[in-house]
């Protein structure tokens, strides 16, 4: 993948009391987005998705504009072709794994008329190694299995880019290591422009080919893990790097109290409706 095929964005917006003024680019592979609580990470994903309004800016994938305020371009959320996995996975507990994924396929406005829903669902479940759970309800699955179902649902519509909001946060330590290893290999093979939001230093180091640091709505540093380690641009980055040295890190250090808080998770506004 070349840089031109990745996701690029330059957006300015007011989100609650936070002013987001950020420029990001996935480049070739996965971009890990890290930052303290209240920095605007989830809000930035919502701006890319089109769920929250942008005051000024441009969002593009592979050079094609999804948003360009100067040119009057604003592609609707459902037609942006961006897969999204929220932190809580937002699965329907009363539906089976197959039904959860099929719901996304049936709701995809770009699906060709007459295309087989079942074939697409079976293919993505097999690809993610969860075909054997197809007829189980998601409430009966482990955290790692639910995470794969959420990923399958996002990928079932053949998105042009993928946004993952704290995909490993709900897992215990053992499951986190196992799922992180799977996710790192899968995203590398997928070769899809991807942004992974995380608080965890190990997640950032192992999942992100590049890392962007968001503080108070602005990207304060971007580069590889090695580049951030060699020249940390802020106290937060220094502490992030220090937490990863010598042992498996747990969580990035919490920031000092701030008056700028992130909105209540904007991802809730993009959950698909509950089928009847």
C-alpha positions in Angstrom: 0.0 0.0 0.0 1.3 3.4 -0.9 0.7 6.5 1.2 -1.8 7.7 -1.5 -3.9 4.6 -0.8 -4.2 5.3 2.9 -6.6 7.4 5.0 -5.7 11.1 5.3 -7.6 13.7 7.3 -7.2 17.3 8.4 -10.2 18.3 10.5 -11.1 21.2 12.8 -14.2 20.9 15.0 -15.7 21.9 18.4 -16.7 18.8 20.3 -18.2 19.8 23.6 -15.6 21.9 25.4 -12.8 20.4 23.3 -11.4 22.0 20.2 -10.2 19.3 17.8 -7.6 20.5 15.3 -5.8 17.4 14.0 -4.1 16.0 11.0 -3.5 12.3 10.6 -2.4 9.8 7.9 -2.4 6.1 8.2 0.3 5.6 5.6 1.1 1.9 4.7 -0.5 -0.2 7.4 -2.0 0.5 10.8 -1.9 3.8 12.7 -2.1 3.5 16.5 -3.8 6.6 18.0 -2.8 7.2 21.6 -3.3 9.9 24.1 -4.5 10.7 27.6 -8.2 10.5 28.6 -10.1 13.5 27.3 -7.7 14.1 24.4 -10.4 13.6 21.8 -9.5 10.1 20.4 -13.1 8.7 20.1 -14.3 12.1 19.0 -11.8 12.2 16.2 -13.0 8.8 15.0 -16.6 10.1 15.0 -15.4 13.1 12.9 -13.8 10.7 10.3 -17.0 8.6 10.2 -19.1 11.6 9.6 -21.1 11.2 12.8 -20.0 14.5 14.2 -19.9 17.7 12.1 -16.6 19.1 11.0 -16.1 22.9 10.9 -13.3 22.8 8.4 -11.3 20.1 6.8 -10.9 17.2 4.4 -11.1 13.4 4.8 -9.9 11.1 2.0 -9.2 7.5 1.3 -6.9 6.7 -1.6 -7.2 10.3 -2.8 -11.0 10.1 -3.0 -12.6 12.8 -0.8 -15.2 11.7 1.7 -15.4 15.2 3.2 -14.1 18.5 1.8 -15.7 21.5 3.4 -14.1 23.9 0.9 -15.6 22.0 -2.0 -18.9 21.3 -0.4 -18.3 17.5 -0.3 -19.8 15.5 2.6 -20.4 11.9 1.9 -23.1 10.4 4.2 -22.0 8.1 7.0 -23.4 4.9 5.4 -21.7 5.6 2.1 -18.2 6.4 3.3 -17.1 2.8 3.3 -15.4 2.9 6.7 -15.7 -0.1 9.0 -16.0 0.6 12.7 -15.6 -1.5 15.8 -16.7 0.4 19.0 -15.1 -0.4 22.3 -18.1 -2.3 23.6 -18.4 -4.1 20.2 -22.2 -3.2 20.0 -23.2 -6.8 19.1 -26.9 -7.9 19.3 -27.0 -10.4 22.2 -30.3 -11.9 21.1 -28.9 -12.8 17.7 -26.4 -15.5 16.7 -23.0 -14.8 15.3 -24.2 -15.4 11.8 -27.2 -13.2 12.3 -25.1 -10.3 13.7 -22.8 -10.3 10.6 -25.7 -10.9 8.2 -27.5 -7.8 9.6 -24.5 -5.6 8.5 -24.4 -7.2 5.1 -28.1 -6.7 4.5 -27.9 -3.1 5.6 -25.0 -2.2 3.3 -26.2 0.3 0.7 -23.4 -0.7 -1.7 -24.4 -4.4 -1.8 -25.3 -5.6 -5.3 -28.9 -6.7 -5.7 -29.1 -10.5 -5.7 -25.6 -10.9 -4.1 -25.6 -13.8 -1.7 -25.6 -12.7 2.0 -24.9 -16.2 3.3 -21.8 -16.7 1.1 -20.4 -13.3 2.3 -21.1 -14.1 5.9 -19.6 -17.6 5.7 -16.5 -16.2 4.0 -15.7 -13.6 6.6 -16.4 -15.9 9.6 -14.1 -18.5 8.1 -11.4 -15.8 7.5 -11.5 -14.8 11.1 -11.6 -18.4 12.4 -15.0 -18.2 14.1 -17.1 -20.3 11.6 -17.6 -23.0 14.3 -19.4 -20.4 16.4 -21.8 -19.2 13.6 -25.0 -20.5 15.3 -24.1 -19.5 18.9 -25.5 -16.3 20.5 -22.8 -13.7 21.1 -23.6 -13.5 24.8 -22.3 -17.1 25.1 -18.9 -16.2 23.6 -15.6 -15.2 25.3 -14.3 -11.6 25.0 -11.8 -12.5 22.3 -14.5 -14.3 20.3 -16.9 -11.4 20.6 -14.1 -9.1 19.4 -13.7 -11.3 16.3 -17.4 -11.2 15.6 -17.4 -7.4 15.8 -14.4 -7.3 13.4 -16.2 -9.7 11.1 -19.3 -7.5 11.0 -17.2 -4.5 10.2 -15.3 -6.3 7.4 -18.3 -8.0 6.0 -19.2 -4.9 3.9 -15.7 -4.7 2.3 -14.8 -1.3 3.8 -12.1 0.9 2.3 -10.7 1.7 5.8 -11.1 0.4 9.3 -11.5 2.2 12.7 -11.1 0.3 15.9 -11.8 2.0 19.2 -10.0 0.4 22.1 -10.5 -3.1 20.6 -8.7 -4.9 23.5 -9.8 -2.8 26.5 -12.5 -5.2 27.6 -10.2 -8.2 27.7 -8.4 -9.7 30.7 -4.6 -9.9 30.7 -4.3 -13.4 29.2 -6.9 -12.9 26.5 -5.5 -9.5 25.7 -2.0 -10.9 24.8 -3.6 -13.7 22.7 -6.0 -11.4 20.9 -3.4 -8.7 20.4 -1.1 -11.3 18.7 -3.9 -12.4 16.4 -5.0 -8.9 15.6 -1.5 -7.7 14.8 -1.0 -10.5 12.3 -4.5 -10.2 10.8 -4.3 -6.4 10.3 -0.8 -6.8 8.7 -2.2 -9.4 6.2 -5.4 -7.3 5.6 -3.4 -4.3 4.4 -6.3 -2.0 4.9 -5.9 1.6 6.1 -6.6 1.2 9.8 -6.7 3.4 12.9 -6.5 1.7 16.3 -7.3 3.8 19.3 -5.6 2.5 22.5 -4.4 3.5 25.9 -2.0 0.6 26.1 1.7 1.0 25.3 2.0 -2.6 24.2 -1.0 -2.3 21.9 0.5 0.8 20.3 3.9 -0.7 19.9 2.8 -4.1 18.4 -0.3 -3.0 16.4 0.8 0.3 15.0 3.3 0.5 12.2 3.1 4.2 13.0 1.8 6.0 16.1 0.1 9.3 16.4 -0.1 11.0 19.8 -3.3 13.1 20.4 -3.2 15.6 23.3 -6.0 18.2 23.9 -7.4 17.7 20.4 -4.1 18.1 18.6 -1.5 15.6 17.2 1.6 16.5 19.1 3.9 13.8 17.7 3.7 11.1 15.0 6.2 8.4 13.9 7.3 4.9 14.5 7.7 3.5 18.0 11.5 3.8 17.7 11.2 7.5 16.6 8.9 8.3 19.6 11.2 6.5 22.0 14.3 8.3 20.7 12.7 11.8 20.8 9.6 12.0 23.0 7.9 15.4 22.3 5.9 15.6 25.5 5.8 14.3 29.1 3.0 12.0 28.1 5.1 10.4 25.4 8.0 10.1 27.8 5.8 8.2 30.3 4.3 6.1 27.6 7.7 5.0 26.4 8.9 4.4 30.0 5.9 2.2 30.7 6.9 -0.1 27.9 10.5 -0.6 28.9 11.7 -3.8 30.6 8.3 -5.5 31.0 4.9 -5.9 29.5 3.2 -2.6 30.1 -0.3 -2.4 31.6 -1.8 1.0 31.0 -0.5 4.3 29.9 -0.3 6.7 32.8 -3.3 8.8 33.5 -3.0 12.6 32.7 -3.3 15.4 35.2 -6.9 16.6 35.8 -8.1 18.6 32.9 -11.2 20.6 32.2 -11.5 19.4 28.7 -13.3 16.1 28.6 -14.3 13.9 25.7 -17.9 13.8 24.8 -19.9 10.7 25.9 -18.9 8.1 23.4 -20.0 9.3 20.0 -19.9 5.8 18.7 -23.2 5.1 20.3 -24.8 7.3 17.6 -23.5 5.1 14.8 -24.8 1.8 16.2 -27.0 0.0 13.8 -30.6 -0.1 14.8 -31.8 -3.2 16.6 -33.6 -5.5 14.1 -37.2 -6.3 14.8 
